[in-house]
Structure formats: structure tokens, C-alpha cells
């Protein structure tokens, strides 16, 4: 059985962006509405979601940086920043290195 190669096209990147946005929404829900027995439980749940989201974000940023075409309207809200140089207020991808 041959293992199929991962596709690395604009549709794959769009799907990654959708999945990142899904985890962003889950994190927002945890922050605003979820009830936990202790703050430690909340932090553990947030840590698990961030651990699942981090590799997705890394791959998405690498693909975008390597020149894979993407539509800016598909960017997750967490990756959008306003580009002050543009007068028409278009959205721009801002790559930020996290430590």
C-alpha cells in the first residue's frame, strides 16, 4: 500500500486556516463560558487546545511563507492584523515568532 503524499496547495492551506480558526473559537469559548472546578483545570484544558493548534499554525505559516497561494478572507482571526500602510485597510498576514 503506497502512502499518498500530502497535498500542499491552496486548498490544503485553506483547510488548515479553518482548523486553526476552529481551535481559536474553542479557546474563546473556554475563556468566556466554560465552567471548571479550579483554575488549574482551566489552564490544563487551554494547554491541551494550544498544543493541538500550534503545529497547525506552524505548517500554515510555513506554507504561506513558501509562496502557497491563499485568499486573505480565509485567514483565521488570530492571524489577521491590520496593515497600516494600506489606505484601503486590506488584511495582511503577519508572521510572529513565538518562543
C-alpha distances in whole Angstrom, upper triangle without the diagonal:
4,6,9,13,15,18,21,24,27,25,23,26,28,26,26,30,30,28,31,34,33,33,36,37,36,38,41,41,41,44,46,46,44,46,45,48,48,47,45,43,43,42,39,38,38,36,33,33,34,31,29,30,31,27,27,30,29,26,28,31,29,28,31,33,30,31,29,31,32,35,37,38,34,35,36,39,39,38,41,44,47,47,51,51,51,53,51,50,46,43,42,39,40,38,40,39,39,39
4,6,9,12,15,18,21,24,23,20,24,26,24,24,28,28,27,29,32,31,31,35,36,35,37,40,40,40,43,45,45,43,46,45,47,48,47,44,42,42,41,38,37,37,35,32,32,32,30,27,28,29,25,25,28,27,23,25,28,26,24,28,29,27,28,26,28,29,32,35,35,32,33,33,37,37,35,38,41,44,44,48,48,47,50,49,47,43,40,39,36,37,35,37,36,36,37
4,6,9,12,15,18,21,20,17,20,23,21,21,24,25,23,25,28,28,28,31,33,32,33,36,37,37,40,42,42,40,43,42,44,44,43,41,39,39,38,35,34,33,32,29,28,29,26,24,25,25,21,21,24,23,20,22,25,23,21,25,26,24,25,23,25,26,29,32,32,29,30,30,34,33,32,35,38,41,41,45,45,44,47,46,44,40,37,35,33,34,32,33,32,33,34
4,6,9,12,15,18,16,14,17,20,18,18,22,22,21,24,26,26,27,29,31,31,32,35,36,36,39,41,41,39,42,42,44,44,43,41,39,38,37,35,33,33,32,29,28,28,26,23,24,24,20,20,23,22,18,20,23,21,19,22,24,21,22,20,22,23,26,29,29,26,27,28,31,31,30,32,35,38,38,42,42,41,44,42,41,37,34,33,30,32,30,32,31,32,33
4,6,9,12,15,15,12,15,18,16,16,20,21,20,22,25,25,25,28,30,30,31,34,35,35,37,40,40,39,42,41,44,44,42,40,39,38,36,34,33,32,30,28,27,27,24,22,22,22,18,17,20,19,15,17,20,17,15,19,20,18,19,17,19,20,24,26,27,24,25,25,29,29,27,30,33,35,35,39,39,38,41,40,38,34,32,30,27,29,26,29,28,29,30
4,6,9,12,12,9,11,14,13,13,16,17,16,18,21,21,22,24,26,26,28,30,31,32,34,36,36,35,38,38,41,41,39,37,36,34,33,31,30,29,27,25,24,23,22,19,19,19,15,14,17,16,12,13,16,15,12,16,18,16,17,14,16,17,20,23,24,20,21,22,25,25,23,26,29,32,32,36,36,35,38,37,35,31,28,26,24,25,23,25,25,26,28
4,6,9,9,7,9,12,11,12,15,16,16,18,20,21,22,24,26,26,28,30,31,32,34,36,37,36,39,39,42,42,40,39,37,36,34,33,31,30,29,27,25,24,23,20,20,20,17,15,17,16,12,13,16,14,11,14,16,14,14,11,13,14,17,20,21,18,19,20,24,24,22,24,27,30,30,34,34,33,36,34,32,28,26,24,22,24,22,25,25,26,28
4,7,8,6,7,10,11,10,13,15,15,16,19,20,21,23,25,26,27,29,30,31,33,35,36,35,39,39,42,41,39,38,37,35,33,32,30,29,28,26,24,23,22,20,18,18,15,13,14,14,10,10,12,11,8,10,13,10,11,8,10,12,15,17,19,16,16,18,22,22,19,21,24,27,27,30,30,29,32,31,29,25,23,21,18,20,19,22,22,24,26
4,5,5,6,9,10,11,13,14,16,17,19,20,22,23,25,26,27,29,31,32,33,35,36,36,39,40,43,43,41,40,38,36,35,34,32,30,30,28,26,25,24,22,20,20,17,15,16,16,12,11,13,12,8,10,13,11,10,6,7,9,12,15,17,14,15,17,21,21,19,20,23,25,25,29,29,27,30,28,27,23,21,19,17,20,19,22,23,25,28
4,5,5,6,9,10,10,12,14,15,16,18,20,21,23,24,26,27,29,30,31,33,34,34,38,39,42,42,40,39,37,35,34,33,31,29,29,28,25,24,24,22,19,20,18,15,15,16,13,10,12,13,9,9,12,12,10,6,5,6,8,11,13,11,12,15,18,19,16,18,20,22,22,26,26,24,27,25,24,20,18,17,15,18,18,21,23,24,27
4,5,5,6,9,10,11,12,14,15,17,19,20,21,23,24,26,27,29,30,32,32,33,36,37,40,40,38,38,36,34,33,32,30,28,28,27,24,23,23,20,19,20,18,14,15,17,14,11,14,15,11,12,16,15,13,10,9,8,10,13,13,11,12,14,18,19,17,19,22,24,25,28,29,27,29,27,25,22,19,19,17,20,20,23,24,26,29
4,5,5,6,9,10,11,12,14,15,17,18,20,21,23,24,26,27,29,30,31,31,34,35,38,38,36,35,33,31,31,30,27,26,25,24,21,21,20,17,16,17,14,11,13,14,10,9,12,13,9,11,14,14,13,10,10,10,12,14,15,12,13,14,18,18,17,19,22,24,25,29,29,28,31,29,27,23,20,19,17,20,19,21,22,23,26
4,5,5,6,9,10,10,12,14,15,16,18,20,21,22,24,26,27,29,30,30,33,34,37,37,35,34,32,30,29,28,26,24,24,23,20,19,19,17,14,15,13,10,10,11,9,6,9,10,7,8,11,12,11,8,8,7,10,11,12,9,10,11,15,15,13,15,18,21,21,25,26,25,27,25,23,20,17,16,13,16,15,18,19,20,23
4,5,5,6,9,10,11,12,15,15,17,19,20,21,23,25,26,27,28,28,32,33,37,36,34,34,32,30,29,29,26,24,25,23,20,20,20,17,15,16,15,12,12,14,12,9,12,13,11,10,14,15,14,10,10,7,8,10,10,6,8,10,13,14,13,14,18,20,21,25,26,24,26,24,22,18,16,15,14,17,17,19,21,22,25
4,5,5,6,9,10,11,13,14,15,17,19,20,21,23,24,26,26,26,30,31,34,34,33,32,30,28,27,26,24,22,23,21,18,18,18,15,13,15,14,10,12,14,12,10,13,14,12,13,16,17,16,13,13,11,12,13,13,9,10,11,14,15,14,16,20,23,24,28,29,27,30,27,25,22,19,18,16,19,19,21,22,23,25
4,5,5,6,9,10,11,12,14,15,17,18,20,21,23,24,25,25,29,29,32,32,30,29,28,25,25,24,21,20,20,18,15,15,15,12,10,11,10,6,8,10,8,6,10,12,10,11,14,15,15,12,13,11,13,13,14,10,9,9,13,13,12,15,18,21,23,26,28,27,29,27,25,21,18,17,15,16,16,18,19,19,22
4,5,5,6,9,10,10,12,14,15,16,18,20,21,22,24,24,28,29,32,32,29,29,28,25,24,24,22,19,20,19,15,15,16,14,11,12,12,8,8,11,10,7,10,12,11,11,14,16,15,13,13,10,10,10,10,7,6,6,9,10,9,11,15,18,19,23,25,23,26,24,21,18,15,14,12,14,14,16,18,18,21
4,5,5,6,9,10,11,12,14,15,17,19,20,21,22,22,26,27,31,31,29,29,27,24,24,24,21,19,20,19,15,15,17,14,11,14,14,10,11,14,13,11,13,16,15,14,18,19,19,16,15,12,12,12,11,7,8,7,10,11,12,13,17,20,22,25,27,26,28,25,23,20,17,17,15,17,18,19,21,21,24
4,5,5,6,9,10,11,12,14,15,17,19,20,21,20,24,25,28,28,26,26,24,22,21,21,18,16,17,15,12,12,13,10,8,11,11,8,9,13,12,10,13,16,15,15,19,20,20,17,18,15,15,15,15,11,11,9,12,12,13,15,19,22,24,27,29,28,30,28,25,23,19,19,17,18,18,19,20,20,22
4,5,5,6,9,10,11,12,14,15,17,18,20,20,23,24,27,27,24,24,22,20,19,19,16,14,15,14,10,10,12,9,6,9,10,7,7,10,11,9,11,14,14,14,17,19,19,17,17,15,15,14,14,11,9,7,9,8,9,12,16,19,21,25,27,26,28,26,23,21,17,17,14,15,15,16,17,16,19
4,5,5,6,9,10,10,12,14,15,16,18,18,22,23,27,26,24,25,23,20,20,20,17,15,16,16,12,12,14,12,9,12,13,10,10,14,14,12,14,17,17,16,19,21,21,19,18,15,15,13,12,9,8,5,7,7,9,11,15,18,20,24,26,25,27,25,21,19,16,16,14,16,16,17,19,18,21
4,5,5,6,9,10,11,13,14,15,16,16,20,21,24,25,23,23,21,18,19,18,15,14,16,14,10,12,14,11,9,13,14,11,12,16,16,14,16,19,19,19,22,24,24,21,21,18,18,17,15,12,12,9,10,11,13,15,18,21,24,27,30,28,30,28,25,23,20,20,18,19,20,20,21,20,23
4,5,5,6,9,10,10,12,14,15,14,18,19,22,22,20,20,18,15,15,15,12,10,12,11,7,8,10,8,6,10,12,10,10,14,15,14,16,19,19,19,22,24,24,22,23,20,20,19,18,15,13,10,11,10,13,15,18,22,24,27,30,29,31,30,26,24,21,21,18,19,18,18,19,18,20
4,5,5,6,9,10,11,12,14,14,18,19,22,22,20,20,18,15,15,16,13,11,13,13,9,9,12,11,8,11,14,12,11,15,16,14,16,19,19,19,21,24,24,23,22,19,19,17,16,14,12,8,8,7,10,12,15,18,21,24,27,27,28,27,23,22,18,18,16,17,17,17,18,17,19
4,5,5,6,9,10,11,11,12,16,18,21,21,20,20,19,15,16,17,14,12,15,14,11,12,15,13,11,14,17,15,14,18,19,17,19,22,22,22,24,27,27,25,25,21,20,19,17,15,14,10,10,10,13,15,17,20,23,26,29,28,30,28,24,23,20,21,19,20,20,20,22,20,23
4,5,5,6,9,10,10,10,13,15,18,19,17,18,15,12,13,14,10,9,12,11,8,10,13,11,10,14,16,15,15,19,20,19,20,23,24,24,26,28,29,27,27,24,23,22,20,18,17,13,13,12,16,18,20,23,27,29,32,32,33,31,28,26,23,24,22,22,22,22,23,21,23
4,5,5,6,9,10,10,13,14,17,17,15,15,14,10,11,12,9,7,10,10,7,8,12,11,10,13,16,15,14,18,20,19,20,23,24,23,25,28,29,27,27,24,24,22,21,19,17,13,12,11,15,17,19,22,25,28,31,31,32,31,27,26,23,23,21,21,20,19,20,18,20
4,5,5,6,8,9,13,14,18,18,16,17,16,12,13,15,12,10,13,14,11,12,15,15,13,16,19,17,17,20,22,20,21,25,26,25,27,30,30,28,28,25,24,22,20,19,17,13,12,11,15,16,18,21,24,26,30,29,31,29,25,25,22,22,21,21,21,20,22,20,22
4,5,5,5,6,10,12,16,16,15,17,15,11,13,15,11,10,14,14,11,13,17,16,15,18,21,19,19,23,24,23,24,27,28,28,30,32,33,31,31,27,26,24,23,21,20,16,15,14,18,19,22,24,28,30,33,33,34,32,28,28,25,26,24,24,25,24,25,23,25
4,6,6,5,8,9,13,13,12,13,11,8,10,11,8,7,11,12,10,12,15,15,14,17,20,19,19,22,24,24,25,28,29,29,31,33,34,32,32,29,29,27,25,23,22,18,17,16,19,21,23,26,29,31,35,35,36,34,31,30,27,27,26,25,25,24,25,22,23
4,6,7,9,11,14,13,11,13,12,8,10,12,10,9,12,14,12,13,16,17,16,18,21,21,20,23,25,24,25,28,29,29,31,33,34,33,33,30,29,27,25,24,22,18,16,15,19,20,21,24,28,29,33,33,34,33,29,29,26,26,25,24,24,23,24,21,22
4,6,9,11,15,15,13,16,15,11,13,16,13,12,16,17,15,16,20,20,19,21,24,23,23,26,28,27,27,31,32,31,33,36,36,35,34,31,30,27,25,24,23,19,17,17,20,21,23,25,28,30,34,33,34,33,29,29,26,27,26,26,27,25,27,24,26
4,6,10,13,14,14,16,14,11,14,16,13,13,17,17,15,17,21,20,20,23,26,25,24,28,29,28,29,33,33,33,35,38,38,36,36,33,31,29,27,26,25,21,19,19,23,24,26,28,32,33,37,36,37,35,32,32,29,30,29,29,30,28,29,27,28
4,7,10,11,11,13,11,8,12,13,10,11,15,15,14,16,19,19,19,21,24,24,24,27,29,28,29,32,33,33,35,38,38,37,37,33,33,31,29,27,26,22,21,20,24,25,27,30,33,35,39,38,40,38,34,34,31,32,30,30,30,29,29,27,28
4,7,9,10,12,10,8,12,13,11,13,16,16,16,18,21,21,21,24,27,27,27,30,32,31,33,35,36,36,38,41,42,40,40,37,36,34,33,31,29,26,24,24,27,29,30,33,37,38,42,42,43,41,38,37,34,35,33,33,33,31,32,29,29
4,5,7,9,6,6,10,10,9,11,14,15,15,17,19,20,21,23,26,26,27,29,31,31,33,35,37,37,38,41,42,40,41,38,38,36,34,32,31,27,26,25,28,30,32,35,38,40,43,43,45,43,40,39,36,36,34,34,33,31,31,28,28
4,7,8,7,8,11,12,12,14,16,17,18,20,22,23,24,26,29,29,30,32,34,35,36,38,40,40,42,44,45,44,44,41,41,39,38,36,34,30,29,28,31,33,35,38,41,43,46,47,48,47,43,43,39,40,38,37,36,34,34,30,30
4,5,5,7,9,10,11,13,14,16,17,19,20,22,23,25,28,29,29,31,33,34,34,37,39,39,40,43,44,43,44,41,41,39,38,36,34,30,29,27,30,32,34,36,40,41,45,45,47,46,42,42,38,38,36,35,34,32,31,28,27
4,5,5,6,9,10,11,12,14,16,16,18,20,21,22,25,26,26,28,31,31,31,34,36,36,37,40,41,40,41,38,38,36,35,33,31,27,26,24,27,29,30,33,36,38,41,42,43,43,39,39,35,35,33,32,31,28,28,24,24
4,5,5,6,9,10,10,12,14,15,16,19,20,21,24,25,25,27,29,30,31,33,35,35,36,39,41,40,41,38,39,37,36,34,31,28,27,24,27,30,31,34,37,39,42,43,45,44,40,40,36,36,33,32,30,28,27,23,23
4,5,5,6,9,10,11,13,14,15,17,19,20,23,24,24,26,29,29,30,32,34,35,36,38,40,39,40,37,37,36,35,32,30,26,26,24,27,29,31,34,37,39,42,43,45,44,40,39,36,35,33,32,31,28,28,24,24
4,5,5,6,9,10,11,12,14,16,17,18,21,22,22,24,27,27,28,30,32,32,34,36,38,36,37,34,34,32,31,29,27,23,22,20,24,26,28,31,34,36,39,39,41,40,36,36,32,32,30,29,28,26,25,22,22
4,5,5,6,9,10,10,12,14,15,16,19,20,20,22,25,25,26,28,30,30,31,34,36,35,36,33,34,32,31,29,26,23,22,19,22,25,26,30,32,34,37,38,40,39,36,35,31,31,28,27,26,23,23,19,19
4,5,5,6,9,10,10,13,14,15,18,19,20,21,24,25,26,28,30,30,31,34,36,34,36,33,34,32,32,29,27,23,23,21,24,26,28,32,34,37,39,40,42,41,37,36,33,32,29,28,27,24,23,20,19
4,5,5,6,9,10,11,13,14,17,18,18,21,23,23,24,27,28,29,30,32,34,33,34,31,31,30,29,27,25,21,21,19,22,25,27,30,33,35,38,39,41,39,36,34,31,30,28,27,26,24,24,20,21
4,5,5,6,9,10,10,12,15,16,16,18,21,21,22,24,26,26,27,30,31,30,31,28,29,27,27,24,22,18,18,16,18,21,23,27,29,32,35,35,37,36,32,31,27,27,24,24,22,20,20,17,18
4,6,5,6,9,10,10,13,15,15,17,19,20,21,23,25,25,26,29,31,30,31,29,30,28,28,25,23,19,20,17,19,22,24,28,30,33,35,36,38,37,34,32,29,28,25,23,22,20,19,15,15
4,6,5,6,9,10,12,14,15,16,18,19,21,22,24,25,27,28,30,29,30,28,29,28,28,25,23,19,20,18,20,23,25,29,31,34,37,37,39,38,35,33,29,28,25,25,23,21,20,17,18
4,5,5,6,9,11,11,12,15,16,17,18,21,22,23,24,26,28,26,27,25,26,24,24,21,19,16,16,14,17,20,22,26,29,31,34,34,36,35,31,30,26,25,22,22,21,19,19,17,18
4,5,5,6,9,10,10,12,14,15,16,18,20,20,22,24,26,24,26,24,24,23,23,20,18,15,15,13,15,18,20,24,26,29,31,32,34,33,30,28,24,23,20,19,18,16,15,13,14
4,6,5,7,9,10,11,14,15,16,18,19,21,22,24,26,24,26,24,26,25,25,22,20,17,18,16,17,20,23,26,28,31,34,34,37,36,32,30,26,25,22,21,19,17,16,13,14
4,6,7,7,9,11,12,13,15,17,18,20,21,23,24,23,24,22,24,23,23,20,18,15,17,15,16,20,23,26,28,32,34,34,36,35,32,29,26,24,21,21,19,18,18,16,17
4,6,5,6,9,10,11,12,14,16,17,18,20,22,20,21,19,21,20,20,17,15,12,14,11,13,16,19,23,25,28,30,30,33,31,28,26,22,21,17,17,16,15,15,13,15
4,5,5,6,9,10,11,12,14,15,16,18,20,19,21,20,21,20,21,18,15,13,15,12,12,16,19,22,24,27,29,29,32,31,28,26,22,20,17,16,14,13,12,10,12
4,5,5,6,9,10,11,12,14,15,16,19,17,20,19,21,20,22,18,16,15,17,15,14,18,21,24,25,29,30,31,34,33,29,27,23,21,17,17,15,14,13,12,14
4,5,5,6,9,10,11,12,14,15,17,15,17,16,17,17,18,15,13,12,14,13,12,16,19,22,24,27,29,28,31,30,27,24,21,19,15,16,14,15,14,14,16
4,6,5,6,8,10,10,12,14,16,15,16,14,16,15,17,14,11,10,12,10,9,13,15,19,20,24,25,25,28,27,24,21,18,16,12,12,10,11,11,11,14
4,6,5,6,9,10,11,12,15,14,16,16,18,17,19,16,14,13,16,13,12,15,17,21,21,25,26,26,30,29,26,23,20,17,13,13,10,11,10,10,12
4,6,5,6,9,10,10,13,11,14,14,16,17,19,16,14,14,17,15,13,16,19,22,23,26,27,27,30,29,27,24,20,18,14,15,12,13,13,14,16
4,5,5,6,9,10,11,10,11,10,13,13,15,12,10,11,14,12,10,13,16,19,20,23,24,24,27,26,23,20,17,14,11,12,10,13,13,14,17
4,5,5,6,8,10,10,12,11,14,13,15,13,11,12,14,12,9,12,14,17,17,21,22,22,25,24,22,19,15,13,9,9,7,9,10,12,15
4,5,5,6,9,9,12,12,16,16,18,16,14,15,18,16,13,16,18,20,20,24,24,24,28,27,25,22,18,15,12,12,9,12,12,14,16
4,5,5,7,6,9,9,13,14,16,14,13,15,18,17,14,16,18,21,20,24,24,24,27,26,24,21,18,15,12,13,12,14,15,17,20
4,5,5,5,7,7,10,11,14,12,11,13,16,15,12,13,15,17,17,21,20,20,23,22,20,17,14,12,9,10,9,13,14,17,20
4,5,7,10,11,14,14,17,16,14,16,18,17,13,15,16,18,17,20,20,20,24,23,21,18,16,13,10,10,9,12,13,16,19
4,6,9,11,15,16,19,17,16,18,21,20,16,18,20,22,20,24,23,23,27,26,24,21,19,16,13,14,12,15,16,19,21
4,6,9,12,13,17,16,15,18,20,20,17,17,19,21,19,23,22,21,24,24,22,19,17,14,12,14,13,17,18,21,24
4,6,10,12,15,13,13,16,19,19,16,17,19,21,20,24,23,22,26,24,23,19,17,15,13,15,15,18,19,22,25
4,7,10,12,11,12,15,18,19,16,16,18,20,19,22,22,20,23,21,20,17,15,13,12,15,16,19,21,24,27
4,6,9,8,8,12,15,16,13,13,16,17,17,21,21,19,22,19,18,14,12,11,10,14,15,18,20,22,26
4,5,6,7,11,13,15,13,12,15,16,16,19,19,17,19,17,16,12,10,10,11,14,16,19,22,24,28
4,5,5,9,11,13,10,9,11,12,12,16,16,14,17,14,12,9,7,7,8,12,14,17,20,22,26
4,6,8,10,13,11,9,12,13,14,18,19,16,18,15,13,10,8,10,11,14,17,19,22,24,27
4,6,9,11,10,10,13,15,16,20,21,19,21,18,16,13,11,11,11,14,16,18,21,22,26
4,6,8,6,6,10,12,14,18,19,18,20,18,15,12,9,9,8,11,12,15,18,19,22
4,5,5,7,10,13,16,19,21,20,22,20,17,15,11,11,10,12,13,14,17,17,21
4,5,5,8,11,14,17,20,19,20,19,15,14,10,11,10,12,13,14,17,17,21
4,6,8,12,14,17,20,20,22,21,17,16,12,12,10,10,11,11,14,14,17
4,7,10,12,16,18,17,20,19,15,13,10,9,6,7,8,9,12,13,17
4,7,9,13,15,14,17,15,12,10,6,6,6,7,10,11,15,16,20
4,6,9,12,12,14,14,10,9,6,6,7,7,10,11,15,16,20
4,6,9,9,11,10,7,7,5,6,9,9,13,14,18,19,23
4,6,6,9,9,7,7,6,6,9,9,12,14,18,20,24
4,5,7,9,7,9,10,10,12,12,15,17,20,22,26
4,6,9,8,9,11,10,13,13,16,18,22,24,27
4,6,6,7,9,10,13,14,18,20,23,26,29
4,5,8,11,13,16,17,21,23,27,29,32
4,6,9,12,16,17,21,23,27,29,33
4,7,9,13,14,18,20,24,26,29
4,7,10,13,16,19,22,24,28
4,7,9,13,15,19,21,25
4,6,10,13,16,18,22
4,6,10,13,15,19
4,6,10,12,16
4,7,10,13
4,6,10
4,7
4
